[in-house]
Amino acid sequence: MAEPNAPVAEPQPLATADGGRAYRLQALAQFLGAHLQGDGDCLISGLATLEAAQAGELSFLANPVYRKYLPQCRATAVILQPALADAFSGNRLLLENPYLGYARLTRLFSTAPQPPAGVHPSAVVAAGASADASACIGAHAVIETGAQIGAGAHIGAGCFIGEHSVIGPCSRLHAGVAVYHGVSIGRDCTLHSGAVIGADGFGIVPGADGWVKIHQLGGVVIGDDVEIGANTTVDRGALDNTVIESGVKLDNQVHIAHNVRIGKNTAIAGCVGIAGSTAIGANCTIAGAAGIIGHLRIVDDVHITAMTLVTKSITKAGSYSSGTPLAHTREWRKNAVRFGQLEQIVARLKQLEKQ
């Protein structure tokens, strides 16, 4: 088998009779750097699962559990690992990582609307704000004085951009995103609806007459190619900035407290909470509903499993877990009682060892 080619720039789509778009299979193979086996002139107009794919569609096999669907698959072509090339009789794109290939192709077939440049008549743009002529400012958006909107950026309907905040080129804020004052967002970022960037951190000190607020004087700095999920919040720093480095991916309903720093290409799943002043390294993954307390340091390449509670710094790369797995309630209650008896059990064991 010939070596695959290096990936190339995105191919240009061909118009279909129904107003859609299609790509020649050869062009997709070149785009992915995949080895093509079959008819490179056939047209691909969509992506689908192995079970649901029909003629004109491309599918992929990433999980061996689904290999059983290959013999009956009706897709025009399938992305496979080279070792499984003979498992499908139709056109094949051979890649060592089919799932990555599928992920790259989704961009070509995205159905997200591309709104035209310009400012909607109902938007409010302060006289001291600046928006590139190629940017799109949606209905009822508010851009305050000193804010800057980069070339090709999209500010969705009902968004708020506070004073002196910067939205980088080609970044997209979906409807209803709130960006407070003094926030910097890089290029090619995506913020989904309900995200709040730059709200005050939870800074309070007990006083004689109740809680005294610590006014948050820092900002938020977000790098390039960052995605922030729906209803996720990133608090501003107390003195220094909260920093989200380039390539970070945050799922829905994640909370990033003040002065947290997240390293490049780290991915964090839904409902994770990270307390203030914790620094997380690059290329980490944090699974759903994990909690990380404040003022910790987590090195690069750490992987934290779902619902783990991190209470101390992690100084060595690897996978970390905490908590107890699911059990019948009666069994769980017995074990919960035993957890409280561990200290006594250890003391008795030591005494027996001495004897």
HUPEDA-V167172 format. One record per residue. N is the residue number from 1. RES is the residue in three letters. PSI is psi in radians with two decimals (* if undefined). Layout:
n res psi
N RES PSI
N RES PSI
//
This chain:
n res psi
1 MET 2.38
2 ALA 2.67
3 GLU 2.51
4 PRO 2.69
5 ASN 2.81
6 ALA 2.52
7 PRO 2.60
8 VAL -3.13
9 ALA 2.84
10 GLU 2.35
11 PRO 2.75
12 GLN 2.34
13 PRO 2.71
14 LEU 2.44
15 ALA 2.45
16 THR 2.92
17 ALA -0.52
18 ASP 0.22
19 GLY 0.06
20 GLY -2.77
21 ARG 2.67
22 ALA 2.80
23 TYR 2.50
24 ARG 2.47
25 LEU -0.63
26 GLN -0.71
27 ALA -0.67
28 LEU -0.67
29 ALA -0.76
30 GLN -0.70
31 PHE -0.69
32 LEU -0.27
33 GLY 0.52
34 ALA 2.76
35 HIS 2.16
36 LEU 2.27
37 GLN 1.92
38 GLY -2.73
39 ASP 1.87
40 GLY -0.25
41 ASP -0.17
42 CYS 2.66
43 LEU 2.44
44 ILE 2.13
45 SER 0.05
46 GLY 3.01
47 LEU 2.59
48 ALA 2.88
49 THR 2.87
50 LEU -0.64
51 GLU -0.70
52 ALA -0.23
53 ALA 2.50
54 GLN 3.11
55 ALA 2.41
56 GLY -0.07
57 GLU 2.73
58 LEU 2.38
59 SER -3.08
60 PHE 2.71
61 LEU 1.89
62 ALA -0.58
63 ASN 2.16
64 PRO -0.29
65 VAL -0.54
66 TYR 0.11
67 ARG -0.49
68 LYS -0.33
69 TYR -0.15
70 LEU -0.78
71 PRO -0.57
72 GLN 0.06
73 CYS 2.32
74 ARG 0.11
75 ALA 2.60
76 THR -0.54
77 ALA 2.73
78 VAL 2.44
79 ILE 2.18
80 LEU 2.78
81 GLN 2.58
82 PRO -0.60
83 ALA -0.32
84 LEU 0.33
85 ALA -0.60
86 ASP -0.03
87 ALA -0.21
88 PHE 2.34
89 SER -0.22
90 GLY -2.79
91 ASN 2.48
92 ARG 2.43
93 LEU 2.11
94 LEU 2.11
95 LEU 2.56
96 GLU -0.49
97 ASN 1.45
98 PRO -0.59
99 TYR -0.68
100 LEU -0.69
101 GLY -0.81
102 TYR -0.78
103 ALA -0.74
104 ARG -0.58
105 LEU -0.44
106 THR -0.51
107 ARG -0.66
108 LEU -0.54
109 PHE 0.25
110 SER 2.43
111 THR 0.11
112 ALA 2.30
113 PRO 2.58
114 GLN 1.67
115 PRO 2.67
116 PRO 2.75
117 ALA 2.70
118 GLY 3.00
119 VAL 2.15
120 HIS 2.50
121 PRO -0.47
122 SER -0.14
123 ALA 2.66
124 VAL 1.93
125 VAL 2.04
126 ALA 2.66
127 ALA -0.54
128 GLY 0.07
129 ALA 2.80
130 SER 2.36
131 ALA 2.24
132 ASP 2.56
133 ALA -0.41
134 SER -0.05
135 ALA 2.76
136 CYS 2.16
137 ILE 1.97
138 GLY 3.10
139 ALA 2.35
140 HIS 0.27
141 ALA 2.66
142 VAL 2.15
143 ILE 1.98
144 GLU 2.96
145 THR 2.46
146 GLY -0.17
147 ALA 2.64
148 GLN 2.25
149 ILE 2.11
150 GLY 3.02
151 ALA 2.32
152 GLY 0.09
153 ALA 2.69
154 HIS 2.02
155 ILE 1.89
156 GLY 3.01
157 ALA 2.36
158 GLY 0.20
159 CYS 2.72
160 PHE 2.21
161 ILE 1.99
162 GLY 3.04
163 GLU 2.35
164 HIS 0.38
165 SER 2.68
166 VAL 2.23
167 ILE 2.07
168 GLY 2.95
169 PRO 2.44
170 CYS 0.26
171 SER 2.61
172 ARG 2.16
173 LEU 2.00
174 HIS 3.00
175 ALA 2.41
176 GLY 0.41
177 VAL 2.43
178 ALA 2.11
179 VAL 1.96
180 TYR -3.08
181 HIS 2.67
182 GLY 0.58
183 VAL 2.44
184 SER 2.15
185 ILE 2.26
186 GLY -2.83
187 ARG 2.69
188 ASP 0.56
189 CYS 2.72
190 THR 2.18
191 LEU 2.14
192 HIS 2.89
193 SER 2.44
194 GLY -0.14
195 ALA 2.48
196 VAL 2.06
197 ILE 2.12
198 GLY 0.24
199 ALA 2.85
200 ASP 2.47
201 GLY 2.93
202 PHE 1.33
203 GLY 1.85
204 ILE 2.59
205 VAL 2.33
206 PRO 2.34
207 GLY 3.12
208 ALA -0.58
209 ASP 0.31
210 GLY -2.84
211 TRP 2.40
212 VAL 2.18
213 LYS 2.37
214 ILE 1.90
215 HIS 2.33
216 GLN 2.00
217 LEU -0.13
218 GLY -3.01
219 GLY -2.74
220 VAL 2.31
221 VAL 2.09
222 ILE 2.29
223 GLY -2.74
224 ASP 2.70
225 ASP 0.71
226 VAL 2.42
227 GLU 2.31
228 ILE 2.15
229 GLY 3.02
230 ALA 2.37
231 ASN 0.43
232 THR 2.52
233 THR 2.38
234 VAL 1.92
235 ASP 2.63
236 ARG 2.80
237 GLY 2.74
238 ALA -0.86
239 LEU -1.02
240 ASP 3.05
241 ASN 2.63
242 THR 2.36
243 VAL 2.20
244 ILE 1.92
245 GLU 2.96
246 SER 2.52
247 GLY 0.01
248 VAL 2.48
249 LYS 2.09
250 LEU 2.24
251 ASP -3.03
252 ASN 2.59
253 GLN 0.70
254 VAL 2.47
255 HIS 2.11
256 ILE 1.98
257 ALA 3.07
258 HIS 2.47
259 ASN 0.25
260 VAL 2.56
261 ARG 2.24
262 ILE 2.18
263 GLY 2.94
264 LYS 2.43
265 ASN 0.34
266 THR 2.44
267 ALA 2.32
268 ILE 2.12
269 ALA 3.05
270 GLY 2.59
271 CYS 0.38
272 VAL 2.46
273 GLY 2.25
274 ILE 2.06
275 ALA 2.95
276 GLY 2.55
277 SER 0.33
278 THR 2.44
279 ALA 2.18
280 ILE 2.36
281 GLY -2.98
282 ALA 2.69
283 ASN 0.58
284 CYS 2.78
285 THR 2.39
286 ILE 2.01
287 ALA 2.97
288 GLY 2.47
289 ALA 0.26
290 ALA 2.69
291 GLY 2.40
292 ILE 2.12
293 ILE 3.05
294 GLY 2.82
295 HIS 0.55
296 LEU 2.89
297 ARG 2.21
298 ILE 2.16
299 VAL 3.08
300 ASP 2.70
301 ASP 0.68
302 VAL 2.42
303 HIS 2.04
304 ILE 2.17
305 THR 2.97
306 ALA 2.42
307 MET 0.38
308 THR 2.43
309 LEU 2.01
310 VAL 2.03
311 THR -0.03
312 LYS 2.80
313 SER 2.63
314 ILE 2.06
315 THR 0.01
316 LYS 2.35
317 ALA 2.65
318 GLY -3.00
319 SER 2.40
320 TYR 2.48
321 SER 2.78
322 SER 3.07
323 GLY 3.07
324 THR 2.54
325 PRO 2.95
326 LEU 2.43
327 ALA 2.83
328 HIS 2.49
329 THR -0.73
330 ARG -0.75
331 GLU -0.72
332 TRP -0.71
333 ARG -0.70
334 LYS -0.78
335 ASN -0.60
336 ALA -0.69
337 VAL -0.72
338 ARG -0.55
339 PHE -0.73
340 GLY -0.26
341 GLN 0.01
342 LEU -0.72
343 GLU -0.75
344 GLN -0.71
345 ILE -0.74
346 VAL -0.75
347 ALA -0.74
348 ARG -0.67
349 LEU -0.74
350 LYS -0.68
351 GLN -0.71
352 LEU -0.67
353 GLU -0.66
354 LYS -0.65
355 GLN *
//
